[in-house]
Amino acid sequence: MSKKPILPPPDEPGRPGFEAIPLKTALEERYLAYALSTIMHRALPDVRDGLKPVHRRILYTMQTLNLEPPSSFMKCARIVGEAMGKYHPHGNVALYEAMVRLAQDFSQRYPLVEGQGNFGNIDGDNAAADRYTEARLTDTSASILDGLNEDAVDFRPNYDEKEREPVVLPAAFPNILANGSAGIAVGMATNIPPHNADELCAAALHLIKHPNATIEKLVEFVPGPDFPTGGVIVESRESIIESYRTGRGGFRQRARWTKEDTGRGTWQIIVTEIPYQVQKSKLIEKLAELLSDKKLPLLGDVRDESAEDIRLILEPKSRTVDPLVLMESLFKLTELEVRFGLNMNVLSAGQVPGVLSLKEVLQQWLEHRVEVLIRRSKHRLAKIEHRLEVLDGYLIAYLNLDEVIRIVRYEDDPKAQLIAKFKLSEVQAEAILNLRLRSLSKLEEVEIRGEHDKLSKERAGLLDLIASDDLQWARITEEIKATRERYSKKTKLGARRSTFEDAPTIDVDLSQALIEKEPITVVLSDKGWIRALKGHQDDLAKVEFKQGDSLKRAVKCSTTDKLIILGTNGRFYTLEANLLPGGRGHGEPVRLMVDIEESSDFLEMFVFQPGRKLLVASTAAYGFVVPEDEVIASTRKGKQILNVSEGEEARLVVPVEGDSVATIGDNRKLLVFPLSEVNEMARGKGVILQRIKDGTLMDARVFSSAAGLTWLDSAGRTFTLTGNDLAEWQGARAQAGKLAPKGFPRSNTFGPAF
C-alpha cells in the first residue's frame, strides 16, 4: 500500500492546501443544508398556492408553451423536456410521474392537467410513456396562474441563472386544501386531504367578514375532506374539530356499499366507491388472500365487475349472514376502511415550515390574495400611467398639429425640438414621432380623448383600491364568490363526493357471526345435566330426565346467545348456546364443560344481557351489585366474583331493576331498604344485607318502590305489596327485619328471578 497521503498537507509548496475542520461540524453543516433543501424545495408545499416546486414548474412550463385550456394538446415528452431543461434539473421519470398525478381525477380532487391518452387508473396501472400521451392545462390551473404576467408574484433565477421562474403562483383557487398534498422531508412530513372548493370558498368568505371566527364555526362550512374517490367518512364531529384546530389528526374513510337482492332469499354486496389512495387491484388481491387463508369466515366470494365505474361484488358465506356484520368485519380486516392522517405542515411565506390550523391556512391564503391584488393593481396602474402620458402627448400634438408637422419636416433633431417647444417627455416625443399619418384625423382625436377619460377613471379607482383595505377585501370577496360559483356543488365537478355517517356501534365477533340464529330452550337439571331443545318450549312437563333427576332451570334464548351459570362457590361460568348438546337424550353434564369443584353445585342459569347489573349474595347475607359485563368468563375455570368464607355458599343472583331491595332469611324475617345502600363492585365479599341470627339468607329481590314487591305462592298466584303496605318492613341495610306478611310462601323465596 502506498504511503503517499491522499490529501497534501497545507504547507506543501506548489500544491493547493486544505482547511482541517472537525468531522462533527462538517456533518452538521452539510446535513442541515440537505435538510433545508429537502424541506423548502422538494417535500413541503407552499401554503399560498399549495404546490411544491416540481408542480409549480410543470404548470409554469405549460403556460409558457401556451397550453392553456382553449389551446390544443402537446406531447408530454416535450413538456417534461422543457421543464427539466429550464427549471427542474432532475430525472425525467420523476417529473413525468408528478405531471401524471396532476392529471388523474382519482388522485386530484380538481385536476390541474388535462390528459389525453393513458394516464393510469385506480387499479394502480401505470400511465403510458410520455412520448404517447398529451396534455394541456385545466381551467383550475388557469385560475392558479392568472395574473402571473402582471407582476403578481416574485420571480427568481433558475438553477443555471439563464431563465427566471416564479417563486409562488398567484393562486386564485384555494389549491392547498382543495387538492391537498403529501410529502416526506427530513424530520418532518405533510399530509393534507382534498376538500370541497365550494365549502372552502364559503369558509373564506365568512373569515373575511368575521376575522375572529372559531374553528367550530369554520367546520360548519368545511365539515371535512371531500375525497376524489368519494367514500363515507365516519369520524366524529368532535374529532374533526380537534384535527382542524391543531392541524394534526385523522379521518376514518370507508367504502360505499349497498345490498343487492339476487332472488330466492340470496343477496350480495355491491361496493361502488373505495377509500382514497387505495388501489382497487391490490384491494381485491388482499381480499382474495384473506379469503384463501380463511380469515374472512363471513365472505364467500369476491369478484370485480368494474368498467368505467367501480363495481366490486362481495358474496356472503350464507344467506343468514347479517350484511352489516359482514361489512363491519371487512372494514376491520381490509382496506375497505382506512384512516387518512391529517398533518397540515406547510411552508408559510415559502420559508418557514410549520403545522397550521384550518383557520391559519385560510388566513394565509387570503393574505396572499390581497398581496397579489395590490401587486396586480400597481402593475396595471403603471401601464395606465404610461399610456396616459402617451395620450397627453398625442393631445398636445393634435392641438399644435401644424407646428408639429413643421418641426418633424424641417428640423434636424425633431425629437429635441418637440421636447423643448412643448415641454414633452421623451416617451411622449417618441410616441408623436411614431404616429402614422392616417392617425391624424379628427376621429382619432375623439377616440384618444375617450380612451384618456376611461383610463383616468380606472386610474382613480386603482388608487382608491390600493389605499383602502375595505375596497381590497371587497374585491377579494367578489373574486372568491366567482370561484365559488364556478365550483358550485350544483356542478358536476363541484358536487360533494364524500359523505358523512356515524359508524354502527356493533362489536363484530366473527366466531358468533357465522352461527345461524335459531330459537332454543336450554334445560338444566338438578343433577347438572344440560341440553338445548329446538324452539321456545312452554310446556316442559313432557321433558324426560334420568331416574331421580328433575328440572332445575329452563331458559328461552337463541343459538347466538351466551349463558351464564353461577356456582355455589361464587364463580360465574360462561357457555355458548350453539355449543350445547341437542334435545335428543338427556344432554351432557355441565361439569364436562366447565371446571368446578366436586363440593360445589350449580345455583342459577340465565341469558347474558350486556349492560345489565346483577345483585349477588351469599348464605351469610353478604352481597353487592356487579355489572353483568364483569361476570363473563373466558376460560373453563370460570370467574370468581363473590368471595365466600368456609362454611358459606353463594345463595343467589338477581337482576337489578328498580330502586329498592327486599331480603328474607330462613327465619322468615323480611327487610326492605334502598338499593343505594348496596355497593357496586367487580369482585369481593360485599356488605351485610340483612342480619340473620343463627340462620342464612334465603332470597332477595330488587324492585321499584312505585311498582311494589311481588312474589309467587306455591299455587303460582301473584301477590304484590305497594306503597304504605311495605312501610312495616322498610328500614336500613343490615337490620334484622320483621316477620314476612301472612300468606308469604313457606319456602321463604319470592319465585323465579329471571
C-alpha positions in Angstrom: 0.0 0.0 0.0 1.3 3.4 -0.9 2.3 5.7 2.0 1.6 8.8 0.0 -1.2 10.8 1.7 -4.5 11.2 -0.2 -4.6 15.0 0.6 -1.5 17.1 0.5 -0.5 19.0 3.7 -1.5 22.7 3.7 2.1 23.8 3.6 3.4 21.7 0.7 4.9 24.1 -1.9 3.1 24.3 -5.3 0.2 22.2 -4.1 -3.2 23.6 -3.1 -3.7 23.1 0.6 -6.9 22.3 2.6 -8.5 23.5 5.8 -9.0 21.0 8.5 -12.3 21.1 10.3 -13.9 18.7 12.8 -15.9 15.9 11.2 -18.9 16.6 13.6 -19.0 20.3 12.4 -18.8 19.3 8.7 -21.6 16.7 9.1 -23.9 19.1 10.9 -23.4 21.8 8.4 -23.9 19.6 5.4 -26.8 17.6 6.8 -28.6 20.9 7.8 -28.1 22.2 4.3 -29.5 19.0 2.8 -32.5 19.1 5.3 -33.3 22.7 4.4 -33.1 22.0 0.7 -35.4 19.0 1.0 -37.9 20.9 3.2 -38.1 24.0 1.1 -37.5 22.8 -2.4 -39.0 19.3 -2.6 -41.3 17.9 0.1 -43.4 20.6 1.7 -46.0 22.7 -0.3 -46.3 26.4 -0.1 -49.4 27.4 1.9 -50.2 30.2 -0.7 -50.6 28.1 -3.8 -50.5 24.6 -2.4 -47.7 23.5 -4.8 -44.3 22.0 -4.5 -41.6 23.3 -6.8 -41.9 20.4 -9.2 -45.6 21.0 -9.7 -45.2 24.8 -9.9 -42.5 24.4 -12.6 -44.6 22.0 -14.6 -47.6 24.4 -14.6 -45.4 27.4 -15.4 -43.7 25.5 -18.3 -47.1 24.6 -19.7 -48.1 28.2 -19.6 -45.0 29.4 -21.4 -45.8 26.7 -24.1 -49.3 28.3 -24.4 -51.1 25.2 -23.3 -54.0 27.0 -21.6 -57.5 25.4 -21.9 -58.5 26.7 -25.4 -55.3 25.5 -27.0 -54.5 22.1 -28.4 -52.7 19.3 -26.6 -48.9 18.8 -26.7 -46.8 15.7 -26.2 -45.9 15.2 -22.6 -42.3 14.3 -23.6 -42.0 17.9 -24.9 -43.4 19.4 -21.7 -41.2 17.3 -19.5 -38.1 18.0 -21.5 -38.8 21.8 -21.4 -39.5 21.8 -17.6 -36.4 19.6 -17.0 -34.1 21.6 -19.2 -35.1 25.1 -18.0 -36.4 24.8 -14.4 -36.2 21.3 -12.8 -32.9 19.5 -13.4 -34.0 16.2 -12.0 -35.0 12.8 -13.5 -37.5 12.9 -16.3 -39.3 9.8 -14.9 -40.0 11.5 -11.6 -41.0 14.7 -13.4 -43.4 12.8 -15.6 -44.9 10.9 -12.7 -45.6 14.2 -10.9 -47.3 15.5 -14.0 -49.4 12.3 -14.4 -50.7 12.6 -10.9 -51.9 16.2 -11.6 -54.0 14.7 -14.4 -55.6 11.8 -12.5 -59.1 12.5 -11.4 -58.9 9.8 -8.8 -55.7 11.4 -7.3 -56.6 15.1 -7.6 -60.0 16.4 -6.5 -59.6 19.2 -9.1 -57.1 18.0 -11.7 -54.6 20.7 -12.8 -53.6 18.9 -16.0 -56.0 17.6 -18.7 -54.5 14.5 -20.1 -55.1 12.8 -23.5 -54.1 9.1 -23.6 -53.4 6.6 -20.9 -52.7 8.3 -17.6 -53.1 5.3 -15.4 -56.2 4.1 -13.5 -57.4 3.4 -10.0 -56.3 -0.2 -10.3 -52.7 1.0 -9.9 -51.7 0.6 -13.6 -49.0 3.0 -14.7 -49.5 5.7 -17.3 -48.2 5.2 -20.9 -44.8 6.6 -21.7 -44.6 10.3 -22.1 -44.0 10.0 -25.9 -47.5 8.6 -26.2 -49.5 10.9 -24.0 -50.5 14.6 -24.5 -51.6 17.3 -22.1 -52.7 20.8 -21.5 -53.8 22.9 -18.5 -57.2 22.8 -17.0 -59.4 25.8 -16.0 -58.3 25.2 -12.4 -54.7 25.7 -13.4 -55.6 28.8 -15.4 -57.1 30.2 -12.1 -53.9 29.4 -10.2 -51.7 31.0 -12.9 -54.0 34.0 -13.5 -52.0 37.3 -13.1 -48.6 35.7 -13.4 -47.6 38.1 -16.2 -48.9 41.1 -14.3 -46.1 41.2 -11.7 -48.4 39.4 -9.2 -45.5 37.4 -7.6 -41.8 37.5 -7.4 -39.5 35.7 -9.8 -36.1 34.2 -9.2 -33.3 32.9 -11.4 -33.5 29.2 -12.3 -30.7 26.7 -11.5 -28.3 28.0 -14.1 -29.5 31.6 -14.0 -30.4 31.7 -17.7 -34.1 31.7 -17.1 -36.4 33.1 -14.4 -39.2 31.2 -12.6 -42.0 32.2 -10.2 -41.3 31.8 -6.5 -45.1 31.2 -6.0 -48.2 31.3 -8.2 -51.0 33.9 -7.8 -53.4 31.1 -6.8 -56.9 32.5 -7.2 -58.0 28.9 -6.3 -57.6 27.5 -2.7 -55.4 24.7 -4.0 -53.6 23.9 -0.7 -56.8 22.5 0.8 -58.8 21.7 -2.4 -56.3 19.2 -3.8 -54.3 18.5 -0.6 -50.7 17.4 -0.6 -48.4 14.7 0.8 -44.7 14.6 1.3 -41.8 13.4 3.5 -39.0 15.7 4.3 -36.1 15.4 6.7 -37.5 15.1 10.2 -41.0 16.2 9.1 -43.8 15.3 6.8 -47.1 16.7 5.4 -50.4 15.0 4.7 -53.4 17.2 3.7 -56.6 15.6 2.4 -58.6 17.1 -0.5 -61.6 19.3 0.3 -64.6 20.7 -1.5 -63.8 24.1 -3.2 -67.4 25.4 -2.7 -67.1 24.8 1.1 -63.6 26.3 1.3 -64.8 29.5 -0.5 -67.7 29.7 1.9 -65.4 29.4 4.9 -63.0 32.0 3.4 -65.9 34.5 2.8 -67.0 34.0 6.4 -63.5 34.6 7.6 -63.3 37.8 5.6 -66.4 39.1 7.3 -65.6 37.6 10.7 -61.7 37.5 11.2 -62.2 36.1 14.7 -64.3 33.2 13.6 -63.8 30.0 15.7 -62.8 26.6 14.3 -66.2 25.3 15.3 -67.9 27.9 13.1 -65.5 27.2 10.2 -66.2 23.5 10.4 -69.9 24.3 9.8 -68.7 25.4 6.3 -65.9 22.8 5.9 -67.4 19.7 7.6 -64.5 17.5 6.5 -62.5 16.3 3.5 -64.0 15.6 0.1 -62.0 12.8 -1.5 -61.9 12.3 -5.3 -62.9 8.7 -4.9 -65.9 9.5 -2.7 -66.5 7.1 0.1 -68.0 7.6 3.6 -66.3 9.5 6.4 -67.2 8.0 9.8 -65.1 10.3 12.0 -66.9 12.1 14.8 -67.5 15.8 14.6 -65.6 16.4 17.9 -62.5 14.6 16.4 -62.8 16.6 13.1 -62.9 19.9 15.0 -59.9 19.0 17.1 -58.0 17.9 14.0 -58.7 21.2 12.2 -57.8 23.2 15.4 -54.4 21.6 15.9 -53.6 20.8 12.3 -53.0 17.1 13.2 -55.4 14.2 13.4 -57.1 11.9 11.0 -60.2 10.8 9.2 -61.7 7.3 9.0 -62.9 6.7 5.5 -65.0 3.7 4.4 -66.0 2.2 1.0 -69.6 2.9 -0.1 -71.7 -0.2 -0.4 -75.3 -1.3 -0.9 -77.1 -4.6 -0.5 -78.5 -6.1 -3.7 -81.1 -8.8 -3.7 -80.4 -11.7 -6.1 -83.6 -13.6 -5.6 -84.8 -16.6 -3.6 -83.6 -15.0 -0.4 -80.0 -14.6 -1.6 -78.1 -11.3 -1.7 -74.8 -9.7 -2.4 -72.9 -6.6 -1.5 -72.0 -4.0 -4.2 -69.1 -1.7 -3.5 -69.3 1.4 -5.7 -66.7 3.7 -4.1 -63.4 2.8 -2.4 -61.2 4.8 0.0 -58.8 7.5 -1.3 -55.4 6.2 -2.5 -56.4 2.6 -2.2 -55.6 0.7 -5.4 -58.5 -1.5 -6.5 -56.4 -4.3 -7.8 -54.4 -4.6 -4.6 -57.6 -4.4 -2.5 -59.1 -7.3 -4.4 -55.9 -9.2 -4.2 -55.8 -8.7 -0.4 -59.5 -9.8 -0.1 -58.7 -13.0 -2.1 -55.7 -13.7 0.0 -57.6 -13.4 3.3 -60.4 -15.5 1.8 -57.9 -18.2 0.9 -56.4 -18.1 4.4 -59.9 -18.5 5.9 -59.6 -15.2 7.8 -62.9 -13.9 6.4 -65.3 -16.6 7.5 -68.4 -14.5 6.5 -67.3 -13.9 2.9 -68.0 -16.5 0.3 -66.5 -14.9 -2.9 -65.3 -11.6 -4.3 -65.2 -10.5 -7.9 -64.6 -7.3 -9.9 -67.3 -6.2 -12.4 -65.9 -2.7 -12.8 -66.0 -0.9 -16.1 -65.7 2.9 -16.0 -67.4 2.9 -12.6 -66.3 0.8 -9.7 -68.4 -2.3 -9.0 -67.0 -4.9 -6.6 -69.2 -7.9 -5.8 -68.9 -9.4 -2.3 -70.9 -12.6 -1.8 -71.7 -13.8 1.7 -70.9 -17.3 3.0 -74.6 -17.9 3.5 -77.8 -16.1 3.2 -78.2 -16.0 7.0 -75.2 -13.7 7.4 -76.1 -10.2 8.5 -74.9 -7.7 5.8 -73.9 -5.1 8.4 -71.9 -7.7 10.3 -70.2 -8.8 7.1 -69.2 -5.3 6.1 -68.0 -4.4 9.7 -65.7 -7.5 9.6 -64.3 -6.4 6.2 -63.8 -2.9 7.4 -61.9 -4.3 10.4 -59.6 -6.5 8.3 -59.1 -4.9 4.9 -58.5 -1.5 3.2 -62.2 -1.1 2.7 -61.7 1.2 5.6 -58.6 3.4 6.0 -57.5 6.2 8.2 -56.2 9.2 6.3 -53.9 11.2 8.6 -54.0 15.0 8.7 -50.7 16.8 9.2 -51.0 20.4 7.8 -47.3 21.0 7.8 -46.7 23.7 5.1 -44.3 26.5 4.2 -45.5 29.9 5.4 -44.3 32.7 3.0 -42.3 30.0 1.2 -39.8 30.0 4.0 -41.0 28.8 7.4 -42.3 25.2 7.9 -45.0 24.7 10.5 -48.2 22.9 11.3 -51.2 25.3 10.8 -54.8 25.1 11.7 -57.6 25.3 9.2 -58.2 28.9 10.1 -54.5 29.8 9.7 -54.3 28.1 6.3 -57.3 30.1 5.0 -55.9 33.3 6.5 -52.6 33.0 4.8 -54.2 32.2 1.5 -56.4 35.3 1.8 -53.4 37.4 2.8 -51.6 36.1 -0.3 -54.6 37.0 -2.5 -54.5 40.6 -1.1 -50.8 40.9 -1.9 -51.5 39.6 -5.4 -54.3 42.1 -5.8 -52.2 45.0 -4.8 -49.3 44.0 -7.0 -51.5 43.5 -10.0 -53.2 46.8 -9.3 -49.9 48.6 -9.2 -48.7 46.8 -12.3 -51.9 47.9 -14.1 -51.6 51.4 -12.7 -48.1 51.7 -14.1 -49.4 50.6 -17.5 -52.2 53.2 -17.3 -49.7 55.9 -16.2 -47.6 55.2 -19.2 -50.5 55.1 -21.6 -51.9 58.4 -20.2 -48.5 60.0 -20.6 -48.6 59.0 -24.3 -52.2 60.1 -24.8 -51.3 63.5 -23.2 -48.6 63.8 -25.8 -51.0 62.9 -28.6 -53.4 65.5 -27.4 -50.7 68.2 -27.4 -49.8 67.1 -30.9 -53.3 67.5 -32.1 -53.7 70.9 -30.6 -50.5 72.1 -32.3 -50.6 69.9 -35.4 -49.2 72.4 -37.9 -46.2 73.2 -35.7 -45.5 69.6 -35.0 -45.5 68.8 -38.7 -43.1 71.7 -39.4 -40.7 70.6 -36.8 -40.7 67.0 -37.9 -40.3 68.0 -41.6 -37.7 70.7 -41.3 -35.7 70.4 -38.1 -32.5 68.3 -37.9 -33.3 67.0 -34.4 -37.1 66.9 -34.3 -37.3 65.0 -31.0 -35.2 67.5 -29.1 -37.2 70.4 -30.7 -40.5 68.8 -29.7 -39.4 68.3 -26.1 -38.1 71.9 -25.9 -41.1 73.5 -27.7 -44.0 71.7 -26.0 -42.2 70.6 -22.7 -42.8 66.9 -23.6 -41.2 63.9 -22.0 -39.0 61.6 -24.1 -41.8 59.0 -24.1 -44.3 61.5 -25.4 -41.9 62.8 -28.1 -41.1 59.3 -29.2 -44.8 58.4 -29.5 -45.5 61.5 -31.5 -42.7 60.8 -33.9 -44.0 57.2 -34.4 -47.6 58.5 -35.3 -48.9 57.4 -38.6 -50.3 59.9 -41.0 -53.7 58.1 -41.0 -53.9 58.7 -37.2 -54.1 62.5 -37.7 -57.8 62.5 -38.4 -60.3 64.3 -36.2 -62.0 61.0 -35.5 -58.8 59.6 -34.0 -58.6 62.6 -31.7 -62.0 61.9 -30.4 -61.1 58.3 -29.7 -57.9 59.3 -27.9 -59.9 61.7 -25.7 -62.4 58.9 -24.9 -59.6 56.5 -24.0 -58.0 59.1 -21.9 -61.1 59.7 -19.9 -61.7 55.9 -19.5 -58.1 55.3 -18.3 -58.2 58.3 -16.0 -61.3 56.9 -14.3 -59.7 53.4 -14.0 -56.6 55.1 -12.6 -58.6 56.8 -9.9 -60.3 53.5 -9.0 -57.0 51.7 -8.7 -55.5 54.4 -6.5 -58.5 54.1 -4.2 -58.2 50.3 -4.2 -54.5 50.4 -3.2 -55.2 52.9 -0.4 -58.3 51.2 1.1 -58.3 47.8 3.0 -62.1 47.7 2.7 -62.0 48.0 -1.0 -59.3 45.3 -1.3 -61.4 42.9 0.8 -64.5 43.7 -1.2 -62.6 42.9 -4.4 -61.3 39.7 -2.9 -64.8 38.8 -1.8 -66.0 39.2 -5.4 -63.2 37.0 -6.8 -63.9 34.3 -4.2 -67.7 34.4 -4.9 -66.9 34.0 -8.7 -64.7 31.0 -7.9 -67.4 29.5 -5.6 -69.9 29.8 -8.4 -67.6 28.1 -10.9 -67.1 25.2 -8.5 -70.6 25.2 -7.0 -71.9 21.9 -5.6 -74.6 22.1 -8.2 -72.0 21.5 -10.9 -70.6 18.0 -11.8 -67.1 18.9 -10.8 -68.0 20.7 -7.6 -70.6 18.3 -6.2 -69.5 16.7 -2.9 -68.4 13.1 -3.3 -67.6 12.0 0.2 -70.5 11.9 2.7 -70.6 11.6 6.5 -72.2 8.9 8.6 -71.9 7.5 12.1 -70.2 4.1 12.3 -72.5 1.4 13.6 -71.9 0.7 17.3 -71.6 -3.1 16.9 -68.8 -5.3 18.1 -68.2 -7.9 15.4 -67.4 -11.3 16.8 -66.6 -13.4 13.7 -67.0 -16.7 15.6 -70.5 -15.7 16.6 -71.4 -14.1 13.2 -71.3 -17.5 11.5 -73.8 -19.0 13.8 -77.3 -19.3 12.4 -79.7 -17.6 14.8 -82.4 -20.1 15.9 -84.7 -20.1 19.0 -83.9 -22.8 21.6 -84.9 -23.7 25.1 -82.0 -24.6 27.4 -82.8 -27.1 30.2 -80.7 -27.6 33.3 -81.5 -30.4 35.6 -81.0 -30.7 39.4 -78.1 -33.1 38.9 -76.3 -30.7 36.5 -77.3 -32.2 33.0 -77.8 -29.6 30.3 -79.4 -29.7 26.8 -80.9 -27.4 24.2 -84.4 -28.1 22.8 -85.4 -26.6 19.5 -87.8 -23.7 19.7 -89.2 -21.9 22.7 -90.9 -24.6 24.8 -93.7 -23.6 27.1 -94.8 -27.0 28.2 -91.9 -28.8 29.8 -94.0 -31.5 31.5 -93.1 -34.0 28.8 -89.4 -33.4 29.1 -87.8 -36.6 30.4 -84.9 -36.8 32.9 -82.8 -39.5 34.3 -84.2 -41.5 37.2 -84.0 -39.4 40.3 -83.4 -36.2 38.4 -85.7 -33.3 37.7 -85.9 -29.8 36.1 -83.9 -27.1 37.8 -84.0 -24.2 35.3 -85.3 -23.7 31.7 -84.2 -20.7 29.8 -85.6 -19.4 26.4 -82.9 -18.0 24.2 -81.3 -18.3 20.7 -78.2 -20.1 19.4 -76.2 -16.8 19.3 -76.6 -16.1 23.0 -74.3 -16.7 25.9 -75.5 -18.5 29.0 -74.2 -17.6 32.5 -74.2 -20.2 35.3 -73.5 -19.3 38.9 -71.9 -21.9 41.1 -72.3 -22.2 44.9 -68.5 -21.4 45.1 -69.2 -17.8 43.9 -67.8 -18.4 40.4 -69.6 -17.5 37.2 -69.2 -19.8 34.2 -70.0 -18.9 30.5 -71.4 -21.3 27.9 -72.0 -20.7 24.2 -75.6 -21.7 23.4 -74.7 -23.0 20.0 -72.3 -25.5 21.5 -74.8 -27.1 23.9 -75.9 -30.7 23.2 -79.2 -31.2 21.4 -82.5 -32.1 22.8 -82.3 -35.8 22.0 -81.4 -37.8 25.1 -80.7 -36.4 28.4 -77.9 -34.0 27.4 -74.5 -33.8 29.0 -73.2 -32.9 32.4 -72.2 -29.3 32.8 -69.2 -30.5 34.7 -67.7 -31.8 31.4 -67.9 -28.2 30.0 -66.5 -26.3 33.0 -64.0 -26.9 35.8 -65.9 -26.8 39.1 -65.1 -28.4 42.4 -66.8 -31.6 43.4 -68.1 -30.0 46.6 -69.8 -27.2 44.6 -73.0 -27.2 42.7 -74.8 -25.1 40.1 -77.1 -22.5 41.5 -78.6 -20.3 38.8 -78.6 -20.1 34.9 -79.6 -17.1 32.8 -79.0 -15.4 29.4 -76.2 -12.8 29.3 -77.5 -9.3 28.7 -74.8 -6.7 28.1 -75.1 -3.5 30.2 -77.3 -5.1 32.8 -76.4 -5.2 36.6 -76.8 -8.0 39.0 -77.2 -8.4 42.7 -75.2 -11.3 44.1 -75.4 -12.6 47.7 -74.1 -15.4 49.9 -75.9 -17.5 52.5 -74.3 -15.3 55.2 -76.3 -12.4 53.7 -73.3 -10.6 52.3 -73.7 -9.1 48.8 -73.1 -6.4 46.3 -74.1 -5.1 42.8 -71.9 -6.2 39.9 -72.1 -5.2 36.2 -73.1 -8.2 34.2 -70.3 -7.5 31.7 -67.9 -8.3 34.5 -69.1 -11.8 35.1 -68.3 -13.1 31.6 -65.6 -15.8 31.9 -63.1 -16.6 29.1 -61.9 -19.9 30.4 -63.4 -23.2 31.7 -62.4 -22.3 35.2 -65.0 -19.5 35.3 -64.6 -16.2 37.0 -64.6 -15.6 40.8 -66.9 -12.8 41.6 -68.5 -13.5 45.0 -65.9 -14.4 47.7 -67.4 -16.9 50.2 -65.8 -18.0 53.5 -65.6 -21.5 54.7 -68.9 -23.0 55.6 -70.7 -20.4 53.3 -72.0 -20.6 49.8 -73.3 -18.3 47.1 -77.1 -18.1 47.6 -78.5 -16.0 44.7 -78.1 -13.7 41.7 -80.9 -11.5 40.6 -81.2 -8.7 38.1 -81.1 -5.1 39.3 -84.3 -3.5 38.0 -85.5 -0.9 40.5 -84.5 1.3 43.4 -85.3 -1.0 46.4 -84.0 -4.3 47.8 -86.0 -6.9 49.7 -84.3 -9.7 51.5 -85.6 -12.6 53.5 -83.9 -15.2 55.7 -84.7 -18.7 56.8 -86.2 -17.1 60.0 -88.9 -15.7 57.7 -87.9 -12.1 58.6 -88.3 -9.7 55.6 -86.3 -6.4 55.2 -86.8 -3.7 52.6 -84.1 -1.0 52.1 -82.9 1.4 49.4 -80.7 0.0 46.6 -78.3 3.0 47.0 -77.1 1.4 50.3 -75.5 -1.5 48.4 -72.1 -1.1 47.0 -71.3 -1.7 43.3 -68.1 -3.8 42.9 -66.4 -6.1 40.3 -65.4 -8.7 42.8 -65.4 -9.2 46.6 -67.4 -10.3 49.6 -69.7 -7.3 49.6 -71.6 -5.7 52.5 -74.1 -7.2 55.0 -77.5 -7.0 53.5 -79.6 -8.4 56.5 -78.6 -9.6 59.9 -80.0 -13.1 60.4 -79.1 -14.6 63.8 -78.1 -18.2 63.6 -79.6 -18.5 60.1 -79.0 -18.0 56.4 -80.2 -15.7 53.6 -82.9 -17.4 51.5 -83.8 -14.9 48.8 -83.6 -11.3 47.6 -85.3 -9.1 45.1 -84.5 -5.7 43.5 -87.8 -3.9 42.7 -89.3 -0.5 42.0 -90.9 1.1 45.0 -93.6 2.6 42.8 -94.5 -0.8 41.3 -94.2 -2.7 44.6 -92.8 -6.0 45.8 -94.2 -9.1 44.1 -93.9 -12.9 44.9 -95.5 -16.2 43.8 -97.1 -18.6 46.2 -97.0 -22.4 46.0 -100.1 -22.4 43.8 -98.5 -19.9 41.3 -100.6 -17.0 42.3 -99.0 -13.5 42.3 -99.1 -11.2 45.3 -97.9 -7.6 45.4 -97.3 -5.1 48.2 -97.0 -1.5 47.3 -96.6 1.9 48.9 -97.8 2.0 52.5 -98.2 -1.7 52.6 -94.4 -2.1 52.8 -93.9 0.6 55.4 -93.8 -2.1 58.2 -90.8 -3.8 56.6 -88.8 -0.8 55.4 -85.6 0.0 57.2 -81.9 0.3 56.6 -79.4 -2.2 55.2 -78.0 -4.7 57.8 -81.1 -4.6 60.0 -82.9 -7.7 61.2 -86.3 -7.1 59.5 -89.7 -8.3 60.6 -91.7 -11.4 60.1 -93.0 -11.8 56.5 -96.6 -10.9 55.8 -99.3 -13.5 56.1 -99.5 -15.8 53.1 -95.8 -15.5 52.2 -94.5 -18.8 50.7 -93.2 -21.3 53.3 -90.2 -21.8 51.1 -89.1 -18.2 52.0 -88.5 -17.3 48.4 -90.0 -14.8 46.0 -90.1 -17.1 43.0 -88.0 -17.3 39.8 -85.7 -14.3 39.4 -85.1 -14.5 35.6 
